[in-house]
């Protein structure tokens, strides 16, 4: 797999992609580091870093950025556009113009959002994992590509560490704590009491009323690679409130669970429809169902769990970065 050659005299010698990124967190990992990793493994010039300078620009013809909105970076993005010397790719993966999480609301001020939309407007290419975000941003830029989040291919053959007991797992950052309604948490606690042979493994910030339960194992948030190698559970959960921000979320949680061979139990919302086939590769909780009830059913259906996990892992073969790198290249090369 190679990048499309730019045949102009000024750029033919510097075909390559540079990801201009702070280099932190899941967004950086999935939207920049992962595709650049696979592209580099195919022998292409592809790398990422926190700086954008003339030396770096002299070695590539494509610059990839994610959700730039601060004043200094936006000024540099404008200058790059005026130079007309590079393909400019802008990625957006969250509905930051109406976030649920208060720190996001505080940070994405009208001024920051105006710069974000301007940066989308002047990019040659816009990428996003969400069809909802793509539709919204089409008012600013017509060249938008929906490219889902993916996982490394090695995850499909990874064997999770052994478990002492069957386990439900949850993974989520601070921005998802508000998705846990009191009634949902109460239902989860009741499930653990209904099924005392099961335990809960919680990765990331944890609501206080779960801390005291013996059946709960808590693990602080870690790097993506470390997280993938240490997680070990049978059923994966991920409640979401039905909000505009969450309806624009990506399918990543479902993709990760499938690749790990975990049965996903997720809400029947747009991010997961088409990624979880209800009753075949996992469960989509319907409006008349509860998390407690669905988990209880699965706890009693060991054969069904094994079958769903196996079916999900087969589906996930199409959801690796290696299997989807051509989509990234096609987007980056489009003008």
WOFEN-V873106 format. One record per residue. N is the residue number from 0. RES is the residue in one letter. PHI is phi as a letter, one per 20 degrees, with the letter a starting at -180 (NA if undefined). Layout:
# WOFEN-V873106
[[N,RES,PHI] [N,RES,PHI]]
This chain:
# WOFEN-V873106
[[0,X,NA] [1,X,c] [2,X,f] [3,X,f] [4,X,f] [5,X,e] [6,X,e] [7,X,f] [8,X,g] [9,X,f] [10,X,c] [11,X,f] [12,X,e] [13,X,c] [14,X,f] [15,X,r] [16,X,c] [17,X,d] [18,X,e] [19,X,e] [20,X,b] [21,X,f] [22,X,m] [23,X,c] [24,X,m] [25,X,f] [26,X,f] [27,X,g] [28,X,f] [29,X,e] [30,X,e] [31,X,c] [32,X,f] [33,X,f] [34,X,f] [35,X,f] [36,X,g] [37,X,f] [38,X,f] [39,X,f] [40,X,f] [41,X,e] [42,X,n] [43,X,e] [44,X,f] [45,X,b] [46,X,b] [47,X,b] [48,X,a] [49,X,e] [50,X,e] [51,X,c] [52,X,b] [53,X,f] [54,X,f] [55,X,f] [56,X,f] [57,X,f] [58,X,d] [59,X,c] [60,X,d] [61,X,c] [62,X,d] [63,X,d] [64,X,c] [65,X,c] [66,X,l] [67,X,f] [68,X,b] [69,X,f] [70,X,f] [71,X,f] [72,X,f] [73,X,f] [74,X,f] [75,X,f] [76,X,f] [77,X,f] [78,X,f] [79,X,f] [80,X,f] [81,X,f] [82,X,f] [83,X,l] [84,X,d] [85,X,b] [86,X,f] [87,X,d] [88,X,d] [89,X,c] [90,X,d] [91,X,c] [92,X,c] [93,X,b] [94,X,e] [95,X,f] [96,X,e] [97,X,b] [98,X,f] [99,X,e] [100,X,e] [101,X,g] [102,X,g] [103,X,f] [104,X,f] [105,X,f] [106,X,e] [107,X,e] [108,X,f] [109,X,g] [110,X,f] [111,X,f] [112,X,f] [113,X,f] [114,X,f] [115,X,g] [116,X,f] [117,X,f] [118,X,f] [119,X,f] [120,X,f] [121,X,e] [122,X,f] [123,X,f] [124,X,c] [125,X,c] [126,X,d] [127,X,b] [128,X,e] [129,X,d] [130,X,f] [131,X,f] [132,X,f] [133,X,g] [134,X,f] [135,X,f] [136,X,f] [137,X,f] [138,X,f] [139,X,d] [140,X,b] [141,X,e] [142,X,e] [143,X,d] [144,X,d] [145,X,e] [146,X,c] [147,X,f] [148,X,f] [149,X,c] [150,X,c] [151,X,f] [152,X,f] [153,X,f] [154,X,f] [155,X,f] [156,X,d] [157,X,f] [158,X,d] [159,X,f] [160,X,g] [161,X,f] [162,X,d] [163,X,f] [164,X,b] [165,X,g] [166,X,c] [167,X,e] [168,X,c] [169,X,c] [170,X,c] [171,X,a] [172,X,e] [173,X,g] [174,X,f] [175,X,d] [176,X,g] [177,X,f] [178,X,f] [179,X,e] [180,X,f] [181,X,g] [182,X,f] [183,X,f] [184,X,f] [185,X,f] [186,X,f] [187,X,f] [188,X,f] [189,X,f] [190,X,f] [191,X,f] [192,X,f] [193,X,f] [194,X,c] [195,X,f] [196,X,e] [197,X,d] [198,X,c] [199,X,d] [200,X,d] [201,X,d] [202,X,d] [203,X,o] [204,X,g] [205,X,c] [206,X,f] [207,X,f] [208,X,f] [209,X,d] [210,X,g] [211,X,e] [212,X,f] [213,X,f] [214,X,f] [215,X,d] [216,X,d] [217,X,d] [218,X,c] [219,X,f] [220,X,f] [221,X,c] [222,X,f] [223,X,g] [224,X,f] [225,X,f] [226,X,f] [227,X,g] [228,X,e] [229,X,d] [230,X,f] [231,X,a] [232,X,b] [233,X,e] [234,X,c] [235,X,d] [236,X,d] [237,X,a] [238,X,g] [239,X,c] [240,X,f] [241,X,e] [242,X,c] [243,X,g] [244,X,f] [245,X,f] [246,X,f] [247,X,e] [248,X,f] [249,X,e] [250,X,e] [251,X,g] [252,X,g] [253,X,f] [254,X,f] [255,X,f] [256,X,f] [257,X,f] [258,X,f] [259,X,f] [260,X,m] [261,X,d] [262,X,f] [263,X,e] [264,X,c] [265,X,c] [266,X,f] [267,X,e] [268,X,c] [269,X,g] [270,X,g] [271,X,d] [272,X,f] [273,X,n] [274,X,d] [275,X,d] [276,X,e] [277,X,g] [278,X,n] [279,X,d] [280,X,d] [281,X,r] [282,X,c] [283,X,d] [284,X,f] [285,X,e] [286,X,f] [287,X,e] [288,X,d] [289,X,c] [290,X,g] [291,X,g] [292,X,f] [293,X,f] [294,X,f] [295,X,f] [296,X,f] [297,X,f] [298,X,f] [299,X,e] [300,X,c] [301,X,f] [302,X,f] [303,X,f] [304,X,f] [305,X,f] [306,X,f] [307,X,f] [308,X,f] [309,X,f] [310,X,f] [311,X,f] [312,X,f] [313,X,f] [314,X,g] [315,X,f] [316,X,g] [317,X,e] [318,X,d] [319,X,e] [320,X,f] [321,X,f] [322,X,f] [323,X,d] [324,X,f] [325,X,f] [326,X,f] [327,X,f] [328,X,f] [329,X,f] [330,X,f] [331,X,f] [332,X,e] [333,X,e] [334,X,c]]
